[in-house]
Amino acid sequence: MENHNLSKALRRYLDEGESAAISLSLQVGASLVLLDEKDARSVAKDLGLKVTGVLGVLCRAKQQDKKLPLKDTMDDLRKICGFRIDDKLYTEIISKYEK
């Protein structure tokens, strides 16, 4: 179970889910925590956690499976889910992984 005191303190700056993810990651000694929001990523890094996001997971998956439709998946995230991807980052990922 996560450290409720830390989670409660983090909720001053982050939402409940992000606070719980960071707190639990610290408690169990996780090697990686999945966070997408800029503020949550910053707090996690300040606390010594290694961070990745949805796009990082997709890029790792693309490295393992060259057939993964990365561009289409990112497009779906944007259009269907309302997931915000910076245009510059989107272009960088496409140029690096979609060869």
Secondary structure, DSSP 8 states (H G I E B T S, - for coil): ---HHHHHHHTTTS-HHHHHHHHHHHHHT-S-EE--SHHHHHHHHHTT--EE-HHHHHHHHHHH-TTS-HHHHHHHHHHHH-----HHHHHHHHHHH--
